[in-house]
């Protein structure tokens, strides 16, 4: 902001500015004044969470409007101008707004104020969430749609509505995800709200088009809002001239996101799935998070689909929420003059060292083209979204059950080169073949997987062959395609219906083919797949949850797994100490170093089996130079 209308702060680490908005009517010019206060002795004030410019988020052209601040004419973005008009009280209002209360041209002040933003939002009596302006009649229709969905959900989740203060967000999510196992059930959920009807172009039904206009607002994609909401003592959401209960907004977003991949495959919510998932995550932080210290590693894996104009804000917008911010480590220091590549590298290394875990390596870009030019394949590039990357196992509940390294701590050696991560581990196998997994809707999916099963079973000695773990090959194949979890991310062994879901799907997909192999084949198949036929949609969803962006792999030792789409024959499979999953590495010729291809799932090696074999002397450990 040129010619900033306020004097410098005496100490940007402990002083802030608050904005007094003068009372006024809609047509009057907005007038406001900036005042300095010490953080330890603030008067009652409110804070604003918003998107700088709703219409052109991330674009270079920003529409601005003139207001008066400290008697000087000052430009603000149009979206903030609309929010200021809405926030004006007849008696005036004291608020904190980053665009006006921080001198955006002073990089030192900006960095230091960003460092205390969690404190600012936590000290506000209320955080107003401004999701934007729209035509009043349109907003009314959107909210009527929201109300209709709430009415439907209330029937399923009545415990939440009876006593919302005593339910955690995890419980809330479980209630949202309860039931809806079959396509018929999902269509009942969707059909009541004009979701299955489509227009001539095949787009989503009108009801959802209207509803998801709320979630398509840019506020739900902005990475800064996570901290602003999580730190708040009280949150109120404003949409034009209307208020929305933030708990309801989060609840409906969670419900919408449960339709997930199935809905996207069938043409629903293609535009809004990420927005609803982001909303559920952001507003979900309101539940019991006032004093919660998040893991930066976990947060950065979970927020890759959020947007940031400055790529450094993918770290800076989250660090205030995290326990790592309290360690005083230089890698986490906010500095807007810092090179983004160095920031990502130093933060990745610091997270590994401080957590004594390689969890963060699950999101490594590996061989993907890198827009920020990261110096090594192990360095996280948080500008890559899950449109380019498969969603890491560690970004979901699935990864929490993996313990490939059997809880061994990370073992690193310093090489003198910041761009090299030298980590100890075990070389356990080699990728022998890789198979594409084509995911289509309806019946076209089944022959594709049938062909895959035919090829795998022939490679490993027939359909009655035994897998290295001792289980049947068909059982291992089925569990590999779902990473041994059901469609909700629950371990297959903990879901009594998993085998039933798989049975119905596979008997319809390849059961006819098994008949030609005789009675023994049918018996062996049914020994794993027991029970009556039930709708198989849940099993398809379990496959769709983990397979996009991945290929099926077969190892030299006869193991099956899932790896990054860029995996190829000859990639080595290692278990690195401190890593929850095995990793695929590609050796660089003559360089004594390796490129990280990505995390992988190897059925039979996810529970520490390789480490236990190493302890018994079966494997030798070594250091791998990751570059």
C-alpha positions as CSV (number, residue, x, y, z in Angstrom):
1,X,0.0,0.0,0.0
2,X,1.8,3.2,-1.2
3,X,1.9,6.1,1.3
4,X,0.8,4.0,4.2
5,X,-1.4,6.2,6.3
6,X,0.0,5.3,9.8
7,X,3.2,5.7,11.7
8,X,5.5,2.6,12.1
9,X,4.9,0.3,15.0
10,X,7.3,0.8,17.9
11,X,7.8,-3.0,18.1
12,X,6.0,-5.2,15.4
13,X,6.4,-8.3,17.6
14,X,4.4,-6.9,20.5
15,X,2.3,-4.0,19.1
16,X,-0.5,-4.0,16.5
17,X,-2.8,-1.5,14.9
18,X,-6.6,-1.7,15.2
19,X,-9.0,0.0,12.8
20,X,-11.9,2.1,14.0
21,X,-14.6,2.1,11.4
22,X,-16.8,5.2,11.7
23,X,-20.6,4.7,11.6
24,X,-22.3,5.4,8.3
25,X,-25.0,4.4,5.8
26,X,-24.6,2.3,2.7
27,X,-24.1,5.3,0.4
28,X,-21.6,7.2,2.6
29,X,-17.9,7.1,2.0
30,X,-16.1,4.7,4.4
31,X,-14.0,6.5,6.9
32,X,-11.7,4.8,9.4
33,X,-8.7,5.4,11.7
34,X,-5.7,3.3,12.7
35,X,-4.7,3.2,16.4
36,X,-1.6,1.5,18.0
37,X,-2.0,-0.9,20.9
38,X,0.3,-3.1,22.8
39,X,-0.6,-6.8,22.4
40,X,-0.7,-7.3,26.1
41,X,-3.3,-4.6,26.8
42,X,-5.8,-4.6,23.9
43,X,-9.3,-3.2,24.2
44,X,-12.2,-5.4,23.0
45,X,-12.0,-5.8,19.2
46,X,-13.1,-8.1,16.4
47,X,-11.1,-9.5,13.5
48,X,-12.0,-10.1,9.8
49,X,-11.2,-13.3,7.9
50,X,-11.7,-12.7,4.1
51,X,-10.2,-13.1,0.7
52,X,-8.5,-10.0,-0.6
53,X,-10.2,-10.0,-3.9
54,X,-13.0,-12.5,-4.5
55,X,-13.3,-12.2,-8.2
56,X,-9.6,-12.3,-9.2
57,X,-7.9,-14.3,-6.5
58,X,-4.4,-15.2,-7.5
59,X,-4.5,-12.8,-10.6
60,X,-2.3,-9.9,-11.2
61,X,-5.2,-7.5,-11.8
62,X,-7.0,-6.5,-8.6
63,X,-10.0,-4.2,-8.6
64,X,-9.7,-1.5,-5.9
65,X,-12.0,1.1,-4.3
66,X,-11.0,4.3,-2.5
67,X,-11.8,4.9,1.2
68,X,-10.5,7.4,3.8
69,X,-8.1,6.1,6.4
70,X,-6.6,8.5,8.9
71,X,-8.0,11.3,6.8
72,X,-6.1,10.1,3.7
73,X,-7.5,8.6,0.6
74,X,-6.5,4.9,0.6
75,X,-7.1,2.1,-1.9
76,X,-8.5,-1.3,-0.7
77,X,-9.6,-4.3,-2.7
78,X,-13.2,-4.3,-3.7
79,X,-14.0,-7.4,-1.6
80,X,-12.7,-5.7,1.5
81,X,-14.6,-2.6,0.6
82,X,-17.9,-4.6,0.5
83,X,-17.0,-6.3,3.8
84,X,-16.3,-2.9,5.5
85,X,-19.7,-1.6,4.3
86,X,-21.3,-4.7,5.8
87,X,-19.4,-4.4,9.1
88,X,-20.2,-0.7,9.8
89,X,-22.1,-0.2,13.0
90,X,-24.3,2.7,13.8
91,X,-22.0,3.3,16.7
92,X,-18.7,2.5,15.0
93,X,-16.6,-0.7,15.2
94,X,-13.0,-1.6,16.3
95,X,-11.5,-4.4,14.1
96,X,-8.2,-5.9,13.0
97,X,-7.9,-6.4,9.2
98,X,-4.5,-7.4,7.8
99,X,-4.8,-5.3,4.6
100,X,-5.1,-2.1,6.5
101,X,-3.5,-2.9,9.9
102,X,-0.2,-4.1,8.5
103,X,2.0,-2.0,6.3
104,X,2.2,-4.4,3.3
105,X,5.1,-2.5,1.8
106,X,7.3,-3.0,4.9
107,X,8.6,-6.6,4.5
108,X,10.1,-6.6,8.0
109,X,6.9,-5.4,9.7
110,X,4.8,-7.8,7.6
111,X,7.0,-10.8,8.5
112,X,6.9,-10.0,12.2
113,X,3.1,-9.3,12.3
114,X,2.4,-12.5,10.4
115,X,4.4,-14.2,13.2
116,X,1.9,-13.1,15.8
117,X,-1.3,-13.5,13.8
118,X,-2.5,-16.5,15.8
119,X,-2.3,-14.3,18.9
120,X,-4.2,-11.5,17.3
121,X,-7.1,-13.8,16.1
122,X,-7.2,-15.6,19.4
123,X,-7.5,-12.3,21.3
124,X,-10.4,-11.0,19.1
125,X,-13.8,-11.3,20.8
126,X,-15.2,-12.6,17.5
127,X,-13.8,-13.4,14.0
128,X,-16.1,-12.4,11.2
129,X,-15.8,-14.6,8.1
130,X,-16.8,-12.7,5.0
131,X,-17.3,-15.1,2.1
132,X,-18.5,-12.4,-0.3
133,X,-21.3,-10.5,-1.8
134,X,-24.0,-11.8,-4.2
135,X,-27.4,-10.7,-5.4
136,X,-29.8,-10.9,-2.4
137,X,-32.3,-13.2,-4.1
138,X,-29.5,-15.5,-5.2
139,X,-28.2,-15.7,-1.7
140,X,-31.6,-16.5,-0.3
141,X,-31.9,-19.4,-2.8
142,X,-28.5,-20.7,-1.8
143,X,-29.4,-20.6,1.8
144,X,-32.8,-22.3,1.2
145,X,-30.8,-25.1,-0.5
146,X,-28.5,-25.3,2.5
147,X,-31.5,-25.4,4.8
148,X,-33.0,-28.3,2.8
149,X,-29.8,-30.3,3.1
150,X,-29.6,-29.6,6.8
151,X,-33.1,-30.9,7.2
152,X,-32.1,-34.2,5.4
153,X,-28.9,-34.6,7.5
154,X,-30.7,-33.9,10.7
155,X,-32.7,-37.1,10.3
156,X,-29.5,-39.1,10.2
157,X,-27.4,-37.3,12.7
158,X,-30.0,-36.2,15.3
159,X,-27.5,-36.7,18.2
160,X,-25.4,-33.9,16.9
161,X,-28.4,-31.5,16.6
162,X,-29.6,-32.3,20.1
163,X,-26.3,-31.6,21.8
164,X,-23.8,-30.0,19.4
165,X,-21.5,-28.7,22.1
166,X,-20.6,-32.2,23.3
167,X,-19.6,-33.8,20.0
168,X,-16.1,-33.7,18.5
169,X,-15.6,-33.0,14.8
170,X,-14.3,-36.5,14.4
171,X,-17.6,-37.8,15.7
172,X,-19.4,-35.4,13.5
173,X,-17.6,-36.8,10.5
174,X,-18.3,-40.3,11.5
175,X,-22.0,-39.5,11.7
176,X,-21.9,-37.9,8.3
177,X,-20.2,-41.0,6.8
178,X,-22.4,-43.5,8.6
179,X,-24.4,-45.6,6.2
180,X,-24.6,-44.8,2.5
181,X,-22.8,-48.1,1.6
182,X,-24.6,-48.7,-1.7
183,X,-25.3,-46.7,-4.8
184,X,-29.0,-47.0,-4.0
185,X,-28.5,-45.4,-0.6
186,X,-26.4,-42.6,-2.1
187,X,-29.0,-41.9,-4.7
188,X,-31.6,-41.6,-2.0
189,X,-29.4,-39.1,-0.3
190,X,-28.9,-37.2,-3.6
191,X,-32.2,-37.7,-5.3
192,X,-34.2,-35.9,-2.6
193,X,-32.4,-32.8,-3.5
194,X,-32.5,-32.6,-7.3
195,X,-29.1,-34.1,-7.6
196,X,-29.6,-36.9,-10.0
197,X,-31.4,-34.7,-12.6
198,X,-29.0,-33.0,-15.0
199,X,-29.3,-30.4,-17.7
200,X,-28.8,-30.9,-21.4
201,X,-25.0,-30.6,-21.1
202,X,-24.9,-33.4,-18.5
203,X,-24.0,-31.1,-15.6
204,X,-25.0,-31.4,-12.0
205,X,-28.6,-31.1,-10.9
206,X,-29.8,-27.5,-10.1
207,X,-30.1,-28.1,-6.4
208,X,-26.5,-28.8,-6.0
209,X,-25.4,-26.2,-8.5
210,X,-27.1,-23.6,-6.2
211,X,-25.9,-25.1,-3.0
212,X,-22.2,-25.4,-4.0
213,X,-22.1,-21.7,-5.1
214,X,-21.6,-21.1,-1.4
215,X,-18.6,-23.3,-1.2
216,X,-17.2,-22.1,-4.5
217,X,-16.4,-18.8,-2.9
218,X,-12.6,-18.1,-2.8
219,X,-12.6,-17.9,0.9
220,X,-12.8,-21.7,1.2
221,X,-9.6,-22.1,-0.9
222,X,-7.4,-19.5,0.9
223,X,-4.8,-21.1,3.1
224,X,-4.6,-18.2,5.6
225,X,-8.2,-18.8,6.7
226,X,-7.2,-22.0,8.5
227,X,-5.2,-20.2,11.1
228,X,-7.8,-17.4,11.4
229,X,-10.6,-19.8,12.2
230,X,-8.6,-22.3,14.3
231,X,-7.4,-19.5,16.6
232,X,-10.8,-17.8,17.0
233,X,-12.8,-17.8,20.2
234,X,-16.0,-17.2,18.3
235,X,-16.7,-17.4,14.6
236,X,-19.6,-15.8,12.6
237,X,-20.0,-16.2,8.9
238,X,-21.5,-13.4,6.7
239,X,-22.7,-14.0,3.2
240,X,-23.9,-10.7,1.8
241,X,-26.5,-9.4,4.3
242,X,-27.1,-12.9,5.8
243,X,-25.5,-14.8,8.6
244,X,-24.7,-18.5,8.4
245,X,-24.1,-20.8,11.4
246,X,-20.5,-21.9,10.8
247,X,-21.1,-25.3,12.5
248,X,-23.9,-25.9,10.0
249,X,-21.7,-24.8,7.1
250,X,-19.0,-27.2,8.2
251,X,-21.4,-30.0,8.8
252,X,-23.0,-29.8,5.3
253,X,-19.5,-29.5,3.7
254,X,-18.5,-32.7,5.4
255,X,-21.7,-34.4,4.2
256,X,-21.1,-33.2,0.7
257,X,-17.5,-34.4,0.7
258,X,-18.6,-37.9,1.7
259,X,-20.1,-38.2,-1.8
260,X,-16.5,-37.9,-2.9
261,X,-15.1,-39.9,-5.7
262,X,-18.4,-41.7,-6.5
263,X,-20.1,-38.3,-7.1
264,X,-17.2,-37.0,-9.2
265,X,-17.2,-40.2,-11.3
266,X,-20.9,-39.7,-12.0
267,X,-20.6,-36.0,-12.9
268,X,-21.5,-34.4,-9.6
269,X,-19.5,-31.7,-7.7
270,X,-16.6,-31.8,-10.1
271,X,-16.1,-28.1,-9.5
272,X,-16.8,-28.0,-5.8
273,X,-15.4,-31.2,-4.3
274,X,-12.1,-29.6,-3.2
275,X,-13.9,-26.6,-1.9
276,X,-16.3,-28.6,0.3
277,X,-13.5,-30.7,1.5
278,X,-11.4,-27.6,2.3
279,X,-14.4,-26.0,4.1
280,X,-14.9,-29.1,6.2
281,X,-11.3,-29.1,7.2
282,X,-11.1,-25.4,7.8
283,X,-14.2,-25.0,9.9
284,X,-13.5,-28.3,11.5
285,X,-10.6,-26.7,13.3
286,X,-13.1,-24.7,15.3
287,X,-13.9,-27.8,17.3
288,X,-11.7,-28.0,20.4
289,X,-8.7,-26.4,18.8
290,X,-8.2,-23.2,20.8
291,X,-5.1,-24.5,22.5
292,X,-4.3,-27.3,20.1
293,X,-0.8,-27.5,18.6
294,X,-1.0,-29.1,15.1
295,X,1.8,-30.9,13.4
296,X,3.2,-28.8,10.6
297,X,4.0,-31.9,8.6
298,X,0.5,-33.2,8.8
299,X,-1.1,-29.8,8.1
300,X,1.0,-29.3,5.0
301,X,0.0,-32.7,3.7
302,X,-3.6,-32.0,4.3
303,X,-3.7,-28.5,2.8
304,X,-2.1,-28.9,-0.5
305,X,-5.3,-28.1,-2.4
306,X,-5.6,-24.6,-0.7
307,X,-4.3,-21.6,-2.5
308,X,-1.7,-19.0,-1.7
309,X,-0.7,-16.1,-3.9
310,X,2.8,-16.2,-2.5
311,X,4.2,-19.8,-2.4
312,X,6.0,-19.0,0.8
313,X,2.7,-18.6,2.5
314,X,2.1,-22.3,2.2
315,X,4.5,-22.5,5.2
316,X,4.0,-19.1,6.8
317,X,0.2,-19.3,6.9
318,X,0.4,-22.6,8.9
319,X,3.4,-22.2,11.1
320,X,1.6,-20.2,13.8
321,X,-0.8,-23.1,14.4
322,X,2.0,-25.6,14.9
323,X,4.1,-26.9,17.8
324,X,7.2,-26.4,15.6
325,X,6.8,-22.6,15.8
326,X,7.7,-22.8,19.5
327,X,11.1,-24.3,18.9
328,X,12.8,-21.2,17.6
329,X,14.3,-23.0,14.6
330,X,15.6,-20.8,11.9
331,X,13.9,-22.8,9.2
332,X,10.5,-21.7,10.5
333,X,11.4,-18.0,10.7
334,X,9.1,-15.8,8.6
335,X,11.1,-13.9,6.0
336,X,9.6,-12.7,2.8
337,X,13.0,-12.0,1.3
338,X,13.8,-15.7,1.4
339,X,14.2,-17.8,-1.7
340,X,11.2,-20.2,-1.9
341,X,13.3,-23.2,-2.9
342,X,15.6,-22.8,0.1
343,X,12.6,-22.3,2.4
344,X,10.9,-25.5,1.2
345,X,14.2,-27.4,1.5
346,X,15.1,-26.2,5.0
347,X,11.5,-26.7,6.3
348,X,11.4,-30.3,4.9
349,X,14.7,-31.1,6.5
350,X,13.8,-29.4,9.8
351,X,10.5,-31.3,10.0
352,X,12.3,-34.6,9.5
353,X,14.9,-33.8,12.2
354,X,12.4,-32.5,14.8
355,X,9.7,-35.2,14.3
356,X,12.3,-38.0,13.9
357,X,9.9,-39.3,11.2
358,X,9.9,-39.4,7.4
359,X,6.1,-38.8,7.3
360,X,6.7,-35.6,5.3
361,X,8.5,-37.6,2.5
362,X,5.1,-39.1,1.5
363,X,4.3,-35.8,-0.2
364,X,7.6,-35.5,-2.1
365,X,7.0,-34.5,-5.8
366,X,9.5,-37.1,-7.0
367,X,9.7,-36.9,-10.8
368,X,6.9,-34.3,-11.3
369,X,7.8,-31.1,-13.1
370,X,8.6,-28.6,-10.4
371,X,7.3,-25.0,-10.8
372,X,9.4,-23.6,-8.0
373,X,12.5,-25.5,-9.1
374,X,13.2,-27.5,-5.9
375,X,16.7,-28.6,-5.6
376,X,16.0,-32.3,-4.8
377,X,13.4,-34.9,-5.2
378,X,13.0,-35.3,-1.4
379,X,12.2,-31.6,-0.9
380,X,8.5,-30.9,-0.6
381,X,7.0,-28.6,-3.3
382,X,3.8,-27.4,-1.7
383,X,2.8,-25.7,-4.9
384,X,1.9,-29.1,-6.3
385,X,-1.8,-30.0,-5.7
386,X,-3.4,-33.3,-5.6
387,X,-4.5,-32.8,-9.2
388,X,-0.8,-33.4,-10.1
389,X,0.0,-35.8,-7.2
390,X,-1.8,-38.8,-5.9
391,X,-3.1,-38.0,-2.4
392,X,-0.3,-39.2,0.0
393,X,-1.3,-42.0,2.2
394,X,-0.1,-39.9,5.2
395,X,-2.6,-37.1,4.3
396,X,-5.5,-39.4,5.3
397,X,-6.5,-41.8,8.0
398,X,-5.1,-44.7,5.9
399,X,-1.5,-43.7,6.5
400,X,-1.9,-43.5,10.3
401,X,-2.0,-47.4,10.4
402,X,1.2,-47.9,8.4
403,X,4.4,-48.7,10.3
404,X,6.7,-50.1,7.6
405,X,9.8,-49.1,9.7
406,X,8.4,-50.5,12.9
407,X,8.7,-47.2,14.8
408,X,12.5,-47.0,14.3
409,X,13.8,-43.4,14.6
410,X,15.2,-41.6,11.6
411,X,18.9,-42.0,11.1
412,X,20.6,-39.2,9.0
413,X,24.2,-38.3,8.2
414,X,25.4,-34.9,7.3
415,X,27.1,-34.8,3.9
416,X,28.0,-31.1,3.8
417,X,25.5,-30.5,1.1
418,X,22.1,-29.1,2.1
419,X,20.5,-30.5,-1.1
420,X,21.3,-34.1,-0.1
421,X,19.4,-36.1,2.5
422,X,21.5,-39.1,3.6
423,X,19.1,-41.5,5.3
424,X,19.7,-45.0,6.6
425,X,17.4,-47.9,5.6
426,X,17.0,-51.3,4.1
427,X,16.8,-52.3,0.5
428,X,14.1,-54.9,0.4
429,X,13.1,-55.5,-3.2
430,X,13.0,-54.3,-6.8
431,X,10.0,-53.3,-9.0
432,X,9.8,-55.9,-11.7
433,X,6.7,-54.8,-13.6
434,X,4.2,-52.0,-13.4
435,X,0.6,-52.0,-14.5
436,X,-1.8,-49.2,-15.2
437,X,-5.1,-49.2,-13.3
438,X,-7.8,-47.7,-15.5
439,X,-10.7,-46.5,-13.5
440,X,-14.0,-46.1,-15.3
441,X,-17.6,-46.0,-14.2
442,X,-20.1,-48.8,-14.3
443,X,-19.4,-52.1,-16.1
444,X,-16.3,-50.9,-18.0
445,X,-14.3,-51.0,-14.8
446,X,-14.7,-54.7,-14.2
447,X,-13.2,-56.1,-17.4
448,X,-10.2,-53.8,-16.9
449,X,-9.5,-55.2,-13.4
450,X,-10.3,-58.7,-14.7
451,X,-7.6,-58.4,-17.3
452,X,-5.2,-57.1,-14.6
453,X,-6.0,-60.1,-12.4
454,X,-5.4,-62.5,-15.3
455,X,-2.0,-61.0,-16.0
456,X,-0.9,-61.0,-12.3
457,X,-2.1,-64.5,-11.6
458,X,-0.3,-65.9,-14.7
459,X,2.9,-64.1,-13.6
460,X,2.7,-65.5,-10.1
461,X,1.9,-69.1,-10.9
462,X,-1.9,-69.2,-11.3
463,X,-4.9,-68.2,-9.4
464,X,-4.4,-70.7,-6.7
465,X,-0.9,-69.5,-5.9
466,X,0.1,-68.6,-2.4
467,X,1.2,-65.0,-1.7
468,X,4.5,-64.5,0.3
469,X,2.5,-63.7,3.4
470,X,0.8,-67.1,3.3
471,X,-2.6,-65.8,2.2
472,X,-4.2,-66.6,-1.1
473,X,-3.1,-64.6,-4.1
474,X,-6.7,-63.4,-4.8
475,X,-6.9,-62.0,-1.2
476,X,-3.6,-60.2,-1.5
477,X,-4.6,-58.8,-4.9
478,X,-7.9,-57.5,-3.6
479,X,-6.3,-55.9,-0.5
480,X,-3.6,-54.3,-2.5
481,X,-6.0,-52.5,-4.8
482,X,-7.5,-50.9,-1.7
483,X,-4.3,-50.5,0.4
484,X,-6.0,-52.9,2.8
485,X,-8.6,-50.3,3.8
486,X,-12.3,-49.8,3.1
487,X,-13.8,-46.8,1.4
488,X,-13.9,-44.8,4.7
489,X,-10.2,-45.4,5.4
490,X,-10.8,-48.1,8.1
491,X,-8.4,-51.1,8.0
492,X,-10.0,-54.0,6.1
493,X,-9.6,-56.3,9.1
494,X,-11.7,-54.0,11.2
495,X,-14.6,-53.9,8.8
496,X,-16.7,-57.0,8.9
497,X,-18.3,-56.0,5.6
498,X,-15.1,-55.6,3.6
499,X,-15.0,-59.2,2.4
500,X,-18.7,-59.1,1.5
501,X,-18.1,-55.9,-0.5
502,X,-15.2,-57.5,-2.3
503,X,-17.0,-60.8,-2.8
504,X,-19.9,-59.2,-4.6
505,X,-17.7,-57.1,-6.8
506,X,-15.2,-59.8,-7.7
507,X,-17.7,-62.6,-8.3
508,X,-19.5,-60.4,-10.7
509,X,-16.3,-59.2,-12.3
510,X,-14.3,-62.5,-12.7
511,X,-16.4,-65.2,-11.1
512,X,-17.4,-66.6,-14.5
513,X,-13.8,-66.9,-15.5
514,X,-13.0,-68.9,-12.3
515,X,-15.5,-71.6,-13.3
516,X,-13.3,-72.9,-16.1
517,X,-10.6,-73.7,-13.5
518,X,-12.7,-76.3,-11.8
519,X,-14.3,-76.8,-8.5
520,X,-11.1,-76.3,-6.6
521,X,-10.8,-72.8,-8.0
522,X,-14.2,-71.9,-6.9
523,X,-13.7,-73.3,-3.4
524,X,-10.4,-71.4,-3.0
525,X,-12.0,-68.2,-4.2
526,X,-15.0,-68.5,-1.8
527,X,-12.6,-69.4,1.1
528,X,-11.6,-65.8,1.0
529,X,-14.9,-64.3,-0.2
530,X,-17.7,-65.5,2.2
531,X,-21.2,-64.3,2.6
532,X,-24.3,-63.2,0.6
533,X,-24.3,-60.7,-2.2
534,X,-24.6,-57.1,-1.2
535,X,-24.2,-53.9,-3.3
536,X,-20.6,-53.5,-4.3
537,X,-20.3,-49.7,-4.5
538,X,-18.3,-49.5,-1.3
539,X,-15.5,-51.7,-2.7
540,X,-15.3,-49.7,-5.9
541,X,-15.0,-46.6,-3.7
542,X,-12.3,-48.2,-1.7
543,X,-10.3,-48.8,-4.9
544,X,-11.0,-45.2,-6.1
545,X,-9.8,-43.8,-2.8
546,X,-6.2,-45.0,-3.3
547,X,-5.6,-45.9,-7.0
548,X,-5.9,-42.5,-8.8
549,X,-2.3,-41.4,-9.7
550,X,-0.9,-44.8,-8.9
551,X,0.1,-48.0,-10.7
552,X,0.0,-51.5,-9.6
553,X,3.5,-53.0,-9.2
554,X,4.9,-56.5,-9.0
555,X,8.2,-57.0,-7.3
556,X,11.0,-59.5,-8.0
557,X,10.1,-61.4,-4.8
558,X,6.5,-61.7,-5.7
559,X,5.0,-58.9,-3.7
560,X,2.1,-56.7,-5.0
561,X,1.9,-53.0,-4.3
562,X,0.8,-49.5,-5.4
563,X,3.3,-46.9,-6.5
564,X,3.5,-43.5,-8.1
565,X,2.5,-43.3,-11.7
566,X,6.1,-42.6,-12.7
567,X,7.4,-45.9,-11.3
568,X,9.2,-48.2,-13.7
569,X,11.0,-51.5,-13.9
570,X,14.2,-51.5,-11.9
571,X,13.2,-48.9,-9.3
572,X,14.3,-50.2,-5.9
573,X,12.0,-50.6,-2.9
574,X,13.5,-49.5,0.4
575,X,12.3,-49.1,4.0
576,X,13.9,-46.0,5.5
577,X,14.2,-45.9,9.2
578,X,11.5,-43.5,10.5
579,X,9.4,-43.9,7.4
580,X,5.7,-45.1,7.7
581,X,5.7,-46.6,4.2
582,X,8.2,-48.1,1.9
583,X,9.7,-45.8,-0.8
584,X,10.5,-46.2,-4.4
585,X,14.0,-44.9,-5.3
586,X,15.7,-44.7,-8.7
587,X,19.4,-45.0,-8.7
588,X,21.4,-42.4,-10.6
589,X,24.1,-44.0,-12.8
590,X,27.6,-43.4,-11.4
591,X,26.4,-40.9,-8.9
592,X,26.0,-43.1,-5.8
593,X,22.7,-41.3,-5.2
594,X,19.0,-41.8,-5.7
595,X,15.9,-39.9,-6.9
596,X,12.8,-40.3,-4.7
597,X,10.1,-41.7,-7.0
598,X,7.6,-41.6,-4.1
599,X,5.9,-43.5,-1.3
600,X,4.4,-46.9,-2.0
601,X,2.2,-49.6,-0.5
602,X,3.6,-53.1,-0.6
603,X,1.2,-55.7,0.7
604,X,2.9,-57.6,3.4
605,X,5.5,-55.0,4.3
606,X,3.4,-52.3,5.9
607,X,3.6,-53.5,9.5
608,X,7.4,-53.5,10.1
609,X,8.1,-57.0,8.6
610,X,11.2,-55.8,6.8
611,X,12.7,-54.3,9.9
612,X,12.1,-57.4,11.9
613,X,13.8,-59.4,9.2
614,X,16.7,-57.0,9.4
615,X,17.0,-57.4,13.1
616,X,17.2,-61.2,12.4
617,X,20.1,-60.6,10.1
618,X,18.1,-61.2,6.8
619,X,18.8,-57.7,5.5
620,X,21.7,-55.3,5.7
621,X,21.2,-51.6,6.3
622,X,22.9,-48.8,4.4
623,X,22.8,-45.1,3.9
624,X,21.0,-43.8,0.8
625,X,21.9,-40.4,-0.7
626,X,18.6,-38.8,-1.7
627,X,19.0,-36.0,-4.2
